[in-house]
Structure formats: structure tokens, C-alpha cells
């Protein structure tokens, strides 16, 4: 008997759109069960596939044929902002089909910030409670790669990006929305509204037996009526009670306490007890590129917070670390409003602000225009920024890379930028 996902697509014409890790994972999973099925792969880049049953479309016009197929398995990073989808073409992705058909229980986590920490904490709490838990999704593990090992009582903790949720038509039994801020405005039709609507697919298809955990301080109700789901609604507030103390150096600051609260409430919906949740917090070993302590060199402690692609995340990091003397900011300009962030930078205790292209330069210019008296430096690249950080950061203080922007103007992703930063710190130490 074929798995439900394979049964669903076996008689459909399928286009695999994007051939990165998730696209390759999709093709492999289909081929494991349907070696002779005709498939088409489309990617902007030239790719080579040795398979007589697979056709490759590449180049600038790789999106032109999407309406020729019954089902398009879209990779998350591809924008449909300027794409018209025909009524006979279904756009889906691994997360969508996993939610619909995977034989296990599911917790989904999304949000502009905090989703990786929250997902990992839920996973650790459930493991400590004795569950057969898996941590998958946007955290770096395509969900199809776990399908063959799942059981009915397995709990899949799935980190979900807005891109993965954009065309998703199913929701997990416990859904967590950590927060929503302006991000990816260049990716969606309708800007912020399109981004928000994608996020809300995590709860839109829930039933009365399900749970929706959201940031009550933000007031999700201002964005959408929660009547679209009958799930139990659990609002998380900053002053909610935790039955244990957070004793973990990787979870500094109020924003991390809120992530622990989200995780605690999610784990409790699956029956984890307080002791297991406490052990899960203790077992949390940190996330690379998220307030990651790189080390202390020449009397300066360096932190890598490259995952901070919006201003609010940078503000949280500065407030949590408390001893930041130098802040490196800047990346791709996606149309985010930096007015409040500029006011924060002017008033906070950071002495040195180093801006790199593109947004770091525009923010530096606006700070100078506003009469900011801090040491404001415009550098052309991250290497020069690290050199200047070593020169200007005071001894026993912190240099923090926290961009408040995406990395796509120079780097493939924030991970590549963060690793380059760590290499440069080592190079000039």
C-alpha cells in the first residue's frame, strides 16, 4: 500500500519548483515509490539530473509553465508575488502535504522571530517527558526526510516559515504564533497583509479539538478574526507564570522568557508535566546565529546574532546582553520602516554603530542627520566592520552583529553571513 502522500500525487502531473535541499528531497521521496513517474523540475539555475523520466526547465523564465501542471511542489524561497496561478493548478509544498497526510501528531511553530528557539524548546520538553519527538521543517530538516520513521504516537515539532505556510491548506493540532512584525515585504502580494495571511494559515484550518497559542501582548485579534477557527485559544502574556526558574545562559532576556512561555504552553497541550518542561529548558544548548557567543578576543566579547533580520530582534538582543559597546547592522533593503529603530539606536547605551550596505548606510546617514553624537561608521563590507570593531570596542565590552535586515544583498542567507563573521573574528583576533 502506497503512503498517503504518494497516493495523492501519483496520478497528477507534478512540477518540482526549485531544486535546493527541499526540492531534491521531494524528488527523492517520489522516486523511492514511483521510479517511472514523469516529473518536471524547474529552477532559475542550470541543474543536471540523470533521470530519463525527468525533464529540467532552467533559466530566467523557469516560472512560465507552472499552470501546465496539476500540482506544483514549490520550494519556500521562490516568490509568487508577480505570478498568476490558474484555477486548475494546485500550489503545495512539503509542509502542506505533511500536515495533511503524515501519520503522526503535530505541533507547528511560526512567527517573525523566536520560532527556532520556541520549536527547539518544545522538542526538548517533549523529549524530557518521554515522547518520541522530531524537530523538523524550517529549522533545516525537510519534513519528507522523516516520513519513513514516523509512528502514530510520534510528535513532529515543525518550525514553519511564512513561505512554507503561504499555500498550506491544513493546520497542526497545536499551533504557535510567537509574534508578527514587518518582514519579507518584498515577497508577498499585498506586502504586510500578504505576509500576515500566510502566517495565519498555521491556525486557519484547525478544529475544535485543537489549540492555538498566540502572543496576547500583540493582540492577534487586531489582524484577523479568530472565529475562523474553533480551536482553544491560549494567549501568552509577558507576565504569565512559569513554575520554574530559567537557568540557562542561552536564554537571556525577556524575549527568550516569552519563547519559554510559548514552549511551555505548547508542551502542556500534549501532557508534558512541569518537571519535564524545566528539564527541557535546562537541556537547551542554544541556536547558532541567535545571540551566539563567539568568544572573547583582545578583551572584547563577540556575539553573532545574524538571525536578527528585523529591528525588534536587535533591540531585544541589545537589552538582553546589557553590555554592548559596538553594534554592526545592515543588509538588504526590503522596505522596512526603520524610524523607531533609529530612535532606539540614538537613545540606547551602544557607543559605536557600524553600518554596512545597504540599510546600515541609510540608517547611519539618518542618525547623523538627526544629530546623533555616537561613533557612527559606514563600512563597505563585513570584514572592514570587524576590523573597526576590534579598534573601537572598549575592553570588557561586547561587539554584537545583529543586522536588522536580511543578508541576501551579499550572502546566500543569514547562516553564511554569520559564519563569515566568525571567520573574520578569528582572522583578526
N, C-alpha and C positions, 0 to 999 in steps of 0.2 A: 504494500500500500504506500502511495506517494505521500510525502509530507504535505500539509495543507497549503503551504506557500507555493510549492511546485505544482500542485494540483490546480491552484488558482491561475497560474500563468502559462501552463503547458500548451493550451490551445490559443493563446494570444500571440500576436506579433509584438515582439519586445525590442525596445531600443534602450541600451545601457548608455546613459548620457554622462560623460565624464569617466576617465579611466585612471583615476588615482587609486588610493588604497581601497576605498569603498566600492568603486566601480569594478576593480579587479576581484574583490571579494564576492560581489554579486555574480559575475561571470563564472567564477569557480564553483559557487554553490549551485547554480543552474546546471553547469556541465557535469557535476557529480551525479545528477539524476537524469539529465536529458542531454546526453553527449551528441545527439544528432539534430537537436533543435536549431533552426535557423535564428541567429542572433545578429544584431547590428550594434556596433559601438560607435559613438560619436564623441570627438574630443577636439578642442581647438588645436592641440599639439599633434605632431606626427607621431603615430604609435604603430607598433608592429605586433601582430597576433598571428601565430602559426596555427590556424584552425580553418579548415576548408568550409566549415559551416558558419563562419563569422565574417561579416562584411564590416570594413572600417571606413568611417567618414571623418575626415580631418580638415583643418583649415578654418579661416575666419567665418565661413558660412555653415559651420557644423550644426547650427540650430535650425536650419531651414526645413528639415524634413520631419520634425517632431510630430506633426499632425498626420503623418503616413502610418502611424503605429497605434495599436490598441492600448499599449501600456509603455510609459516612459519611466524607467528607473533613474531618477535624477540624483546626481551627486550634490551634496549640500552647498558647495561653494559657487554653483552656477546660478546667476541671477536671471529671473524671468520678468524683470521689470519692464522690458520692451518686447516681450514675447506674447503673442496671442495664441491661446490654446483652443483647438477645436473641440466641439461638444462630444465628439466620438473618441477623443484621446484622454486617457486617464494618466495623470501625473502622480507618481508614487515614489517611495524610497524605502530603504531597508527598515527604518524605524516604523514607518506606517504599516508595512506588512508584518513586521514582528509583533506590533501591538495587536493586530487583527488575528494573527494565526499561531503565534508561538505557544507551545504547551507548558506554560509556567505562570506564576504570579508576577505582577509588575508594579514597580514604583518608578515614576518619571519625575525628573527634576529639570526645571528650566529657570531662566532669569537673566537679566543683563549681566549681573555679577553674583558670585558666590555659588554658582551651580556645581562647580567641580569640588569645592570643599564640602558642600552640603551632601552631594552624592557619595563622596568618599566616606564621610562620617556615617551616613545611613548604612552603607555597606559594612563598615567596621562594627557598628552597633548590632546589626543583624547577625554577623558572624559570631560576635561575643554571646549572642542569645541562642546560638546553636543552629541557625538557619543555613541551608545550602544557598548562599548568596553569590551573585555575579555582579561585577561592576563593568558596565559596557556603554557603548554609544559614543557621544561626542568627546568622551574622555580619551579616545584613541583606539578603541576596540570596536570595529564594525559588528553590529549585532548579529549578523548572519554567521559570524565565526564561532558563535557559541551554541548554535541551534542543535547540533548533534549530541550535546552533553546535557541538555535540559531535561528536567523531570517535572512532574505536575506540581511538586511542592517546592521547586526551586524559586527563589525570589530574584528576579532581574532588576537591578538598580540601574536605571538608564538615564544618563545625562543627555539632554536634548537641546540642541541649538534651535533658534528660530528658523534657520534654513531647513533643518530636518522636519520641523513641525509645519512648515508652510502649506504643504499639500496633504498632511496627515488627517485621516478620517476615523481615527479611533483614539481612545484615551486610556491611560493606565488606571488601575483601581485606586491607587493613591497618587495624586498629582501635587507637585510642589512648585509654586511660583515665588521665587525669592524676592524679586523686585523687577521694575521696568524703568529704564532710563533711555534717553536718546542714543541709539546706536544703529549701525548698518542702514542709515537713512538712504544711502545710495543703492541699496539692493532691492527695495520693495516699491511697488506701485502704491502711491499714497503716502510715502515717507513713513513717519512715525506710526500713523494709523495702520498701515500695512504690516509694519514690524510687530506692533502690538497684537493684531489679529492672528498673526502666525503663532505668537507665543500662547495665545489663549486656546489654541487647538488642543493643548495638553489637558484641558478640562471640559471642552465643549461637548464631548461625546460620552461623558460619564453617566452612570446610572445612580439610582437612589442608594445602592449598596456601597458606593464609592466615597472617597474622601478628597476634598480639595483644600490644600493648605496654602495660604497666601499671606502677603505682607500687609497686615491690617493698618500699619502706620502710613502706608502709601494710599490705602483706600482703593482697592481694585474696582469697587463699585463705580468709581468716577469714570472708569474706562468702558465697562461693559456690564450689562445686567447679568447677575449671577443666576437669574431664572432660567438661563439656557442649560443649566444642569441641575439635577435634583440631588447631587452629591452632598454629603455632610460638609459644611463649610467651616474651616478652622482658621481663624485669623490669628496671626502671630504678631505680638506687640513687643516692643523693646524691653518692657519691664515684666514680661512673663517670668514666672518662677521656674527655676531649674532645681531639681532635688539633689544636685551635686555641684561641687566647685570645679571650674575649668582649670586644670593644672597641666598645661601644655604650652611650651614656648612657641609652637607653631600657630597658636590660636589667640594671638594678642589682639586687643581692640574690640570695640563694641560691634563692628560689622561681623567679626568672627563669632562673637557670642550669639548674634542673631542667626548665623548659619548653624550653630549648635542647636539652637531652639527649633529651627526648621527640621533638622535631622531627628531630634528627639521626638517631636510630634509625629513625624512620619513613621519612625520605628515603632512608636507606641500603637499606631493603627494596625500593625502586624503582630502585636502582642509582646514585643520586647519589654523586659522589666527595667526598672531604673538602674539596677546594678550593671546590667549588660550595656546600657546606654553610657554609663560612666566609663566602663572599660573600653568601649568604642572610642570615646574621646581621648582616653589615655593612649590608645594604640595608634592614633592618627599621627603620621610621620611627616606631614607637610606636603605641599604641592610645588613641583618645580615651576619657577617663574612667578609664583604668587607670594610676595613678601618673603622670598627665599634668601636666607643669609648666605652670602657667598664666602665671606671670611673677612678677617682683619689684616690689612697690609699697610705698612708705613704709618701705623697708628690710626688708620681710617677703616671703619667697618662698612662694607659694601653690601647692599641689598638689591636683588633682582626682582622687580615687580612688573615684568613685561606684559603680564596678563591684564594689567590695568589699562584698558583701552578707552575708558570714559573718565571724565573729571571726578565724579563722585568716588570712584575706586581709589584715585590718587589721594584725595582728601582723607579717606579712611586710613590709608597706609601711613600718611604723614602723622595723623593724630595718634595712631596706634603705636608707632615706633618712638615718637616723642623727642628724638634726639637728631633729627635730620638737619644737616647743615647745608648739603648740596642736593638739589633735585634736578634730574635730567628728564626733560619732556620733549615730545614731538613725534610726529608720524604723519600718516596720510590724512589730508583734509577731506572729511566726509560731510561737511556742512553742519557740524555740531555747534551749538551756541556756547561759547566759552566765557560769556560775560560774568557769570557768578564765579567761575573758576579763577578768573583774573583777579577778582576782588579777594578771593581766598588767598591767592599767592601773595598779594600785596600785604595782607594782614598777618599771615602765619609767621612762625619763627624761623623758617628757612632763610638763610643768608644769601646763598648762591643759587641762581636759577640758570641752568644751561639749556638752551633751546636748539633742537636740530630740526631739519626740514621734515615736513612742511609747516605743520601747526606750531612747532616750537619757535619758529622765526616770527610768525604773525603774533603769537602771544607775547613774545619778548618785545616786539615793537609797540604793542598796545600798553604793556606795562611801563615802558619808557615814556610814551606819550602821556600817560596818566601821572607821571612824576614819581614813579616808584624809585626809591633810593637804594634798593638792593643791588648786589653784584649780578648784573644780567649779561649773559654771554650768549652770542649766537655762533654756533659751530656748524660746519658743513657736513659732519658725519659723526658717528658714534665714537670712532677712535679718538678724534680730537676732543670730544666731550670727556672721555675717560682721562686723557692727559690733563685737561684742565681741572677735573675733579681731584686728581692727585695734588695739583698745585694749590688749589684754593680751599679745600675742605679742612676744617680745623681738626687738630688731633683729638682723639677720643670721641669723634662725632661720626655721623652716618652720611654716606653718599647713597642716594636712592634713585635707581632708574625706574620711573613709573610714567609711561608715555602720555596717558590721557588721549591716545589716538591709536589707530591700527598701524600695523607695520608694513602694509602692502606697497607703500611707495618705494621701499628699498629692499625689503626682505620678503621671503615666501610667506612667513607667518610670524607670530609673536615668539614662538619657540626658537626659530632661527635667530631672531634679534637678541633674545635673552642669552642664548649660548655664545653668540659673538661677543656680547658684553662681558661674559665671564672669561672668555679667552683674552680679551683686552686687559681686564684687571690683572690677570696672571702675567701678561706680557710686560706690563709697566710697573709691576709691584716693587 
